[in-house]
Amino acid sequence: MEVEKRPYADDLERSSTKEEYSPTHSLDKVDTHATLAKVDIHNSQAFRGDDSDGKLDWSIRKWIAAAFLAMLYTGSQVLLYFTGASLSYIAGDIGGATAIGWLPVANTLAIASVCPFVGYLQDLFGKRYISLLGGGCLIIGCAVMGTSHSLAQGLVGQAFAGAGAGIGELTGLAGLAETVPVKYRGYSLAVLTAFVLPFCPYVIYSELLCTRASWRWGAWISLIYNAITTVGLLFTYFPHAHVRAEGLSTMGVIKRIDFVGGGLSITGLTLTLVALQSGGYSHSWTSAYVLCTLLIGIALIVTWIVWEAKFAKHPMVPSELFKGQRVVALSYAVAFVAGMNFFSILNFWPLTISTVWDPIPVQIGLRGMSAGFATAIGAIFWNSLLSTFPNDCKWVLFIASTILTAFGGSLAVLSPENVVTTIALGTVACFGLGGVIVPAATLAMIAAPDALITTCAALSLSVRAVGGAVGYSIYYNIFNGKILAKLPVLVGEYAVAAGLPVEDAEVFVGTYLTEGYEAAKALPGVTAAILDGALTGSQWAYADSLAYVWYVSIAFGCCAMICAILIPKTGRFQTNRIAVELS
């Protein structure tokens, strides 16, 4: 069509008043049946146009609704934080120590799998009721997790919570971004991220709860927080958006939902992520389980892409999301690579602070506190810069990626003797990490058409999760190969140096590594000095093995830097347009 050939900026429907973008006027301009067939890439149905004054006329209830959206975003992550920091305690209570790592994996799998389809549904139907559904899933998931007495029950709870978290995260991101002027979306999402700050010391919270009460309190706190949030949204959140299916009957909408695309994306992503998490962990990479799951998953994802591009009449991911600009695609590339480094820190930083230095619960919590705060403060700071420097957004992501790459790679110097240096380097790396995990999604939503903003946010979350799964698989296999070789050797060497007879080394090392400290302590001739030596050997083994993880992260960080520098200027997108009214 001729409309597609004209420059983006020249075709924007402009208005300076709210009335020119009233619901009636907008529906007269764009036929709703055509909206599903062709996305309104010129944002002609925006609540206020690009040339408006951009002022927000918000009542107290609207401010409260915005706060509850931010709480929904935060509440989506809280259970995962508490679970990840309490795995050893959970395993000691409900069992399944060899597979306990699947609890956080079940959560992230659900997030990545449901996001694309749910984002698509929100752009079709609107956000209010789907966000309430997400809150309900979070409540159910937290309740099931908190009452679990077996690993199977915990996995079900995490899957429910993950599905709700996927809805909650993308609703919080897109729901708040679309209610403020585009040029202020960086600021608004910086405020949204600030709601995470009270939970940044989650490691020390978890250690204190697990040692002085119960790990279940992490689930209860998450349950209470999400229940308050869901009730608050029920009474305050009423967005008035021109959804893509507006004007169609319920049956008309159902006939146009891309169920095939939804089924292919959810199944394909789930199988692929399960294979990536299983390989080298619970199953060999050459096993039929991993190979079949991985190949089928990849085949389904490829089929989904072909279906969306060639056959779907009303695709989940319309081509208009990427048409006329490169910002969204390159932002996704940054998010994918950033996800690799995000998951390296998310999974291996807690392991570092609990194994390389003395495993004292409160000390572990204190070591992890600075990284949590640095990531959140980084996300706030770098998100704000996206709106402060609208034409230089690529440099914001590039500098953040550079900090993450440089300081993340420098963590390879860690040892049992330089705890302060290592934590300082990790803190700065996390500050850079905060500049890519959320701002990459923010930048994509700045450039995306209003009609696809939730789809845009959803894809960003899924891309980040897939990148994280790929990265984690690489990191874990490298780390696992090193630790299996180094741990028994160094434990034995340091124990012998501390006085353990050489002929007793094999029995001692086997007992120490498989049955734990107390069992090794009960062996004949084992002294406190020998046990201290074994602990020191274990710490050096973990330090030497983890160094390779941080070395590999440099390569992925460089990829993120390259993708960031290729992003074009985004100033033309950052206008006074407000997509949606909170009514």
Phi, psi and omega in degrees: 000160182295327182301324183290338186274343184275151181301148182303309188294329183284343187258000184295135174284119188251147177204150178245005181229154178296324187294327182292346179244034178291158181305318183294315182297318182294321181289334175290328186279326184234118178293129186292330178293329179282339182298324178287327181283326181215124185286143178283085185284350180262006172056039183288347180260013180300149178300316174225144189278179183297329183262013178287175180283347176072014182276143179263124178255077187256136173273175178301319181297324179292321176297320178295319178299318178297322178295320179292328174298317178295322178294325178296318177299314181291315182298335178293337186257342191297314181299321179297319178301307183297321181294313181299328181272357185235015189303316183295324179289321178296316180298323179294338182265311187255355179086187179076037185302324183288343182236014186295337178296346179286347178297302177294330178296319178300322179294309182291328175299315181295320179301307184295325185285320186273338188305308184302316183289321180291322176299319177298316180294323179294322177292335177281310191256342187105172191260337191303301187287327178289326176294323177293323175298317178299317177298321178296319178296322177297317180297314179298314181299316179295319180295317179295317180297317182292339180252009184292140174234012175207161180297323180300316178297317179299321179296320177297316179299316180294324179295315176299313181296322178295320177298316177295323180294322177300315178295316184294316182296312184288328177292318178298313181297303184286323183297322179279321182299323186281352182261002178237161176305143183305322183290348178253009182297326176299316179295317183296321180282340171293318177296318178303315181296330181298337179292346178282340188308318180299339182259004180299325177278036186298333180294313180289325173304311184296317180298317180292317179297316184291326183270338185244347177221261180203148175300337182296338179296334174298318177291321181294318178299317178298320180297313181298314181299314182287330176294315178299317180297315182295317177296319178298317178295324181302323185260349186235338189263105179226075181287139176252097181239151174273087183289160186294338182256012182298136179094347179267150174289164180302315179294326178295322178292314182302320180295337184260356178291136181277074182294325179297312178299319178298314180296317180295317183292314182296312181294315181297314179295318181298310182297318180297315182291322177299316180297316181295325180282332182279324185302122180078356181251284178266341180221153176291150178296335181267003181287154178298325181301308183290313184297314180296314180298315181295312183294320178294318179299313179297319179299319179293322179295317178297318178298320178299315181298315179296317179300313181296321185282327191244330193239331184291127179288323180230077190294152175298319183241087181297148180297339180298340178297331184249354189287136173081001179199158180251002187296313184296312182298316181288328175295322176295322178298318177297317181297320180298310181290322177298325177300325177299312180286327178300315182286336176294317179285318182301320184266324188261341176292314174301323178295321180298309186287347180255348183241331183278335179237173186305129185279061177267122189311308182295320178297322177300316179297319180293322178296326183275349187293316185295324180295319178297313179295320181297320180296314181294314180295322176299316179298320178296311184296307184291325175299318179298322181295333178298325177272334179288321180238075188298333181268355185239030184297326181296328179287330176298309179293324181294314181294318178298317178296323179295316178298315179300316183293313184294309185280330175294317177295326181291349176296348178296347179279359186301148176202167178296350185255358183230052184301317183294315179299314183296316180294323177297315178296318179296324179295315179293321177300319179292329174298318175292322179302320178299340181274359179236330186288322178261314180302332177297318177292321179301313181296321178297319181289335175295322184269343185285149173299148181304322184293345184238018188295323180286322173302319179299312179296319182297315180295324178298316179296318180293317179299318179297319180293319178295317176300319178297320180294318178297313180298316181297321178300317179294310181299314185296318181293324175294311181297316184297319178297320181288315186291324179296328180277322188273324190300305182296325182294311184287324175299315179296316181299312183288328177292318177295319178297334180272359176122000179286128177301140183302321182292342179264357188297317184298314179295318182296312182298316179298318179292316183298319185276335183257327184249346173101180186300312185296320179294320178293324180298329182279353179291146180299134175082000181277124181251171177299323180296321179294317179296320176297320177296319178297319178297317179297318177299320177297318180297318179292325179296316179293319180298313181295323182286319180293334180303325181291329176298314183289328175298314182295328181298336179298318181298316180292323178297321178297323177297319178296320178298317180295315179297321181295318183291341180275349181293129179285175179295144185242010183300327183294338179275337189270085182245188178275007183297135175244119188286319192224143175262135168273113184251000000 
